[in-house]
């Protein structure tokens, strides 16, 4: 390391390292107020760390040793923030806190095995009281983080399928709690409609299309169109509302994820709702909106709060939220025999463990029902 003077009278500490891809030297530097033993030592430590970080990101195909799981999480955090919507990143921050609480941050990434990850996830279930659904969501994030680690040469091979020994005592019920049956849909919608008809139609739209609540509340009239006698909705944006005042809500120019960008067929009942709410509106107007002092957007939490009240009134065991209508749409498609790949595409999912669980559970129940009908055949 050496020093160079600056025009302002401060001191620039400089170090260099060889790029393993180009074999050329690259400079890194840091400026301090003056040169003392303390600032020189601090500068050397800072520059060494910068060089270490830069070398990590050079794709030379060599496994980068010495990276801890905690460092990987922080690096993934910055990457994830740049690549997802603010609402998605806000959800990740909650998961991140849980991951850091339950996984050892000092473990070297290059030493992480399937067994270590599986044991830690199962400990969350059986020793720390987390439910299957939440640990399943953490497992999904761990898979995502380890894929990032593999792409950046922190591990030599992708992490394989994590076979978790889930709690079995109420697994079927926990899956059924994620969607509503026909009678429950009817009861909930009637209860909501008696207080707020527009909220009921928003939820009915979710039930008919499987759209996310942010996608529904950002839906403009012009996004519904007719082609060859059929009606479609183009989904290419979402409502940004997480941790914001209603007056600060915005419509993003892109959907939640790349796979969320889609165009889906509308059933007749959805077309009826569209015709009702598009009357007198301009193409850019929101399909579902309420004019208030803070703007025209409907707050998703207002609908969720109404659903919580309805849940208490109807004495339902299932936790009600807007998202349950999206899951219910998936369950109805599974019941109709629609392949899981097409359901995921319609929902705008690249992959979803919950959708797959619902699909397998519903198709199994349907098969059992048909089996009973076949057994009743007689002459």
SULWOCOR-V11834 format. One record per pair of residues at least 24 apart in sequence whose C-alpha atoms are under 10 Angstrom apart, sorted by the first residue. I is the first residue (numbers start at 1). GAP is how many residues later the second one is. Records with the same first field share a line. If there is no record, write none. Layout:
I = GAP  GAP
This chain:
1 = 27  28  39  42  43  46  47
2 = 27  38  42
3 = 26  27  28  32  37
4 = 25  27
5 = 26  29
6 = 25
8 = 25
9 = 24  25
10 = 24  25
11 = 24  28  29
12 = 31
13 = 26  27  30  31  34
14 = 29  30  33
15 = 28  29  32  33  36
16 = 31  32  35
17 = 31  34  35  37  38
18 = 33  37
19 = 35  36  39  41
20 = 35  38  39  40
21 = 37  38  39  40
26 = 25
27 = 24
28 = 26
56 = 96  97  98
57 = 95  96  97
58 = 94  95
59 = 92  93  94
60 = 92  93
61 = 90  91  92  93  95
62 = 90  91  92  93  94
63 = 47  87  89  90  91  92  93  94
64 = 45  46  85  88  89  90  91  92
65 = 43  44  45  46  88  89  90
66 = 41  42  43  44  45  88
67 = 39  40  41  42  43  44  87
68 = 36  37  38  39  40  41  42  43  44  86
69 = 31  34  35  36  37  38  39  40  41  42  43  76  77  80
70 = 29  30  33  34  35  36  37  38  39
71 = 34  35  36  37  38
72 = 33  36  37  73  74  76  77  82
73 = 26  27  32  69  72  73  76
75 = 70  73  74
76 = 68  69  70  72  73
77 = 68
79 = 69
80 = 65
83 = 174
84 = 171  172  173  174
85 = 153  155  157  167  169  170  171  172
86 = 154  155  156  157  166  170
87 = 127  151  152  153  154  155  156  169
88 = 152  154  168  169
89 = 153
90 = 152  153
91 = 151
92 = 46  49
95 = 39  40  42  43  46  47
96 = 42  45  46
98 = 37  40
99 = 39  40  42  43
102 = 26
108 = 46  47
109 = 37  40  41  45  46
110 = 39  40  43  44  45  46  47
111 = 43  44  45
112 = 34  43  47
113 = 42  46  47
114 = 44  45  46  47  48  49
115 = 47  48
117 = 25  26  42  45  46  47
118 = 43  44  45  46  47
119 = 43  44  45  46
121 = 41  43  44  45
122 = 41  42  43  44  45
125 = 39  40  41  42
126 = 39  40  41
131 = 35  36  40  43
132 = 32  33  34  35  36  38  39  42  43
133 = 33  38  41  42  45  220  221
135 = 29  31
136 = 28  30  217  218
137 = 215  216  217
139 = 25  214
140 = 211  212  213
172 = 185  186  189
173 = 145
174 = 144
175 = 179  180  182  183  184  185  186  187
176 = 142  152  155  181  182  185  186
177 = 139  140  141  142  143  147  150  181
178 = 140  141  142  143  145  146  147  148  149  150  153  176  177  179  180
179 = 139  140  141  144  145  146  147  148  149  150  151  152  153  179
180 = 27  138  140  144  145  146  147  148  149  151  152
181 = 147  150  151
182 = 146  150
184 = 130  132  134
185 = 140  143
187 = 123  127
188 = 119  122  123  125  126  128  132
189 = 118  121
190 = 120
191 = 115  116  118  119  120  122  123
192 = 111  114  115  117  118
195 = 111
196 = 107  110
198 = 79  90  91  92  100  105
199 = 89  99  101  103  104  105  107  108
200 = 103  107
201 = 69  72  73  76  87
202 = 71  85  86  96  101  120
203 = 100  118  119  120  121  122  123
204 = 65  66  69  121  122  125
205 = 61  62  64  65  66  68  69  120  121  124
206 = 64  116  117  118  119  120  121  122  123
207 = 63  115  116  117  118  119  120  121  122  123  125
208 = 58  59  60  61  62  117  118  120  121  122  124
209 = 24  55  56  57  58  61  116  117  120  121  137  138
210 = 54  113  114  115  116  117  118  119  120  123  133  134  136  137  138
211 = 24  49  53  112  114  115  116  118  135  136  137
212 = 26  27  44  48  110  111  113  114  115  135  136
213 = 25  26  86  87  90  108  109  110  112  113
214 = 24  25  26  27  37  38  41  42  84  85  86  108
215 = 24  25  36  37  40  41  45
216 = 70  71  72  84
217 = 34  69  70  71  72  80  81  82  83
218 = 31  32  33  34  67  68  69  70  71  79  80
219 = 32  65  66  67  68  69  70
220 = 58  61  62  63  64  65  66  67  68  69
221 = 53  54  56  57  58  60  61  62  63  64  65  66  67
222 = 56  59  60  61  62  63  64  65
223 = 40  60  61  63  64
224 = 39  40  41  42  47  50  51  54  59  63
225 = 40  41  46
226 = 39  40  45
230 = 35  36  37  38  41
231 = 33  34  35  36  37  39  40
232 = 31  32  33  34  35  38  39
233 = 29  30  31  32  33  37  38
234 = 27  28  29  30  31
235 = 25  26  27  28  29  113
236 = 24  25  26  27
237 = 24  25
239 = 58  59  60  61
241 = 56  58  59  60
242 = 58  59
245 = 49  54
246 = 47  48  49  50  51  52  53  54
247 = 45  46  47  48  49  50
248 = 46  47  49
249 = 45  46  47  48  49  50
250 = 47
251 = 46
255 = 93
256 = 92
257 = 91  92  93
258 = 90  91  92
259 = 85  86  87  88  89  90  91  92
260 = 84  85  86  87  88  89  90
261 = 84  85  86  87  88
262 = 83  84  85  86
263 = 82  83  85
264 = 81  82  83  84
265 = 81
326 = 29
327 = 27  28  31  32
328 = 27  30
330 = 25  26  28  29  32
331 = 24  25  26  27  28  29  30  31  32
332 = 26  27  30
333 = 26  29  30
334 = 24  25  26  27  28  29  30  32
335 = 24  26  27  28  29  30  31  32
336 = 26  27  30
337 = 25  26  29
338 = 25
